[in-house]
Amino acid sequence: MADVKDILGMGRSGPAAADDKGTEKPAKPVKEKLKRPEGMSREAFALLRGTGHPIVASQFVSSIKKNDVLKKPKPSTKGIVTYQYKPFKNQARTDGLELSHWVKCHKGANGIIREPDDSEYPYAKYNKKVQLFKYNDEEYKNLIQPESGNWSREETDYLYDLCELFDLRWHVIWDRYQFAAPSGVSAPARSLEDLKERYYGVARRLLVSRQGREAPVANNTLVKNPFNKQVEQDRKRALEALLARTPQQITEDHAVLAEARAIEEKRKAEANAARRAAAVTVAAAAPTPAAAAPPRTTSPTQPGRPPSQPGAAMPGVMAAPGSLAAAGVGAGPMSQPRSLSPGPSLAGELRQPLDFDTAAPPGVPSLFDADVKPYKPKPGAYLRGAHTQSMAAQQAATMAGGSRAFKAVEATLTDLNCPAALLGPRMMTRATSGAWLALRADVIALHEMRRNLANRLNADERAVKRPEKRRRP
């Protein structure tokens, strides 16, 4: 049985002990005792035993071995490392100073010491120099001397020497600037701005003259942003005044800035409100369909014509053969013709091409939708001709009756003896596309009105012919 448990990986159990009543008790599991690995101190192993984590112990057992601890490191192929006190020269120095320091070398098996391959001083690469535009005698005579003012050649050379010595650190240059004229005449006192103006002015003239003209070096900092002495002095005075403020003045300045910020936000709000009001005014002043053109000649309510009588037929609509007058119906509830229910009116009054402008007002889109209203599409590129044709197809799709009913509209457009009335104008400008869509909308609305009117007249005729139901007494 124990062999089977070993095969299955089950722990062995000792013989079961019997109690006073004769029942066998299960044997207690035997705890496996962890052996301290070699190479591990007793204190470290004591800390490890309390955790009860065998994985950590197995990692230590597998990684710490006696041979690994006692094994000596492999010697390097370069040899044994040794340090030698060697002299060196700094290539960044021009005075030829020679110093000594400890250098890491390698000693081979034959006892020969090999120095590092790089003989250059490693810190010499950090010796960076600024670019100075130096001049020769001819350039100074032809370019610099005519605009020197109270600057002499000796003082300019002295300034350039300090600029090269201190790498254009202007505060150090101004602090070390002590020029003494060789003729005994005292030189004028130079401020920091005077020194900058002299150097950058000379450098700018040299840079432009060596290129022949200013265009090739237009992006250079000396040419693009020339030094301005007056601006620099004003900036420093403003900075001094700013740093010399008292706490009370700082508080007052903060209050003024907060008030100015509030005023600016109020002005922005007023400007936005005025802009929105102007947009509303422009939209209200835009020509409406009712005021854009005179009323239709076929409208029964045209100004200048007497209003149609209740029993009169509308122009352009033939009376039904079985009208109420021919029915011979006497007085009664059905003796008078029933008033027609209000049908759908035209989408808009007739609009002329002059009502559409090629140049759209500011803020008004340049395209129209199926209802001939300004249409603002999604961002992207649009062809006005293709967009107008799609809007015309959408007008035809919304017409009641489908394609069969739209054939009557096409016949009406063909009767106009104008190819553009059916196919569209050759040049789809904003004015022509709007006028074409408006024409199609008016013709479609006219056919819809005639169709609805005929349906209502037929419904009235059928109601007259239907016998009235008798009511019970």
Protein Blocks (a to p, Z undefined) as FASTA:
>chain_A
ZZmmmmnopacdddddddfkopacddddddddddddehiafklmmmmmmnopaklmmmmm
mmpcfklmmpccdddfkbpcdddddddddfkbcnlpacdddddddddfkopacddfblbd
fklmmmccdddddddfklmmmmmmmmnojacfklmmmmmmmmmmnoopaklmmmmgccdd
fklpacddddfklmmmmmmmmmmmmmmmmnopaklmmmpmklmmccdfklmmmmmmmmmm
mmmpcfklmmmmmmmmmmmmmmmmmmmmmmmmmmmmmmmmmmmmpccfklmpccdfkbck
bghiacddfkbccehiacdfklfklnopacdfklpccddddddddfbdcddfklpcfbac
ehiafbdcfkopacdddeddddfklmmmmmmmmmmmmpghijmlmmmmmmmmmmnopakl
mnopfblcfklmmmmmmmmmmmmmmmmmmmmmmmmmmmmmmmmmpccddddZZ
